[in-house]
């Protein structure tokens, strides 16, 4: 859980505050799979934008 929180904090400045709170709540409640899915989706989306892609 701590490593997941570190990962979430590393992308905090790139995501909306409500998204951050949602994923943080999922981690605290023990729903780690959902939190991992959310973080991976955010990273995948950010990775595509880094290369200039605009479509999902």
Order of alpha helices (4+ residues) and beta strands (2+ residues): alpha-alpha-alpha
